[in-house]
Amino acid sequence: MGKTPLTQKWVMLLSAYLYLLSLYLLKKFMEPRKENKLKWFSAFHNFFLSFFSGVTGIMILYEIFRHRDRFSSNSEWLRNLFALPVGTPMKGRVYWWCYIYGVTKWIELIDTWIILVRKAKKGITFLHVFHHSGMLTLPFLWFEAKFGAIWMPCMLNSFVHVIMYYYYGLASLGKRSRIRRYITLIQLIQFSLGLLYFLWFIPAKLFFRVDCSGNTPFMIFCCFLDGFFFYLFYDFYITEYRSSVAAKQLSQSSRQGQGDSLSLLEAGSAELEEKEITQSFEETPTLDTTQL
């Protein structure tokens, strides 16, 4: 993969700065204005990203297996996948699709703008902004650092986004789905696989002198970054899980309270009937137990 505008360092830094600036300006712009639901635009955006992420992931996987017969053995094929020899050019359709993956990170910035225009109650979190601004530059830094196994995070993240953006698309249309909790779990698995790779790569290159491309200091940085992402997503998962459990317990308590109210009404009715004051009971307003 040769030099392109998006792989220039100054472009990466400028793009992240412009993204953060756009958040500030759009938030200020929306302060005196009413929210806009953007229902159909949001649905189209999310379903498009779900579909295109699937195409990207499938094509990366297809190109990996399509070129397997170019190697003399499966071990050589696997070695080139996970430890690309130093000096081997990062070119071909696998890396082209990895570049396309990086381009889609620009499209995903629309996520944040939709949240600001809709004035969502939770707003935008640090995790959201940090993740989007980081992923805006990270795929192109992988190319700059000669990260030969770039296909792995690109493919894994693409398949995760198929599920994630499909869920967001349904949510945009007001439809509920039970897959929300599992999306974060899948993301945690993705980060765990990345950590395992970096924890193998760094000692292999530093101490065992394995011939594999990749800037070692940058790979160490990626290892810490991956771990930080894991921490942020794990904290988000625990927070959301606890809140969902609390909401479930509250709902059960509410239903139990409604049941107790119904039991009291039935007991009162029986007592009134025993005292033969049916007329007085009929004039009593009906109690809506759903309000209890």
Sequence and secondary structure as in RCSB ss.txt:
>XXXX:A:sequence
MGKTPLTQKWVMLLSAYLYLLSLYLLKKFMEPRKENKLKWFSAFHNFFLSFFSGVTGIMILYEIFRHRDRFSSNS
EWLRNLFALPVGTPMKGRVYWWCYIYGVTKWIELIDTWIILVRKAKKGITFLHVFHHSGMLTLPFLWFEAKFGAI
WMPCMLNSFVHVIMYYYYGLASLGKRSRIRRYITLIQLIQFSLGLLYFLWFIPAKLFFRVDCSGNTPFMIFCCFL
DGFFFYLFYDFYITEYRSSVAAKQLSQSSRQGQGDSLSLLEAGSAELEEKEITQSFEETPTLDTTQL
>XXXX:A:secstr
    GGGSHHHHHHHHHHHHHHHHHHHHHHTTS     HHHHHHHHHHHHHHHHHHHHHHHHHHHHTGGGSSSHH
HHHHHHHS  TT    SHHHHHHHHHHHHHHHTTHHHHHHHHHT SS   HHHHHHHHHHHHHHHHHHHTT GGG
HHHHHHHHHHHHHHHHHHHHHHTT   TTHHHHHHHHHHHHHHHHHHHHHHHHHHHTS     S HHHHHHHHHH
HHHHHHHHHHHHHHHHHHHHHHHHHHHHHHHHHHHHHHHHHHHHHHHHHTT HHHHHTS    GGG 
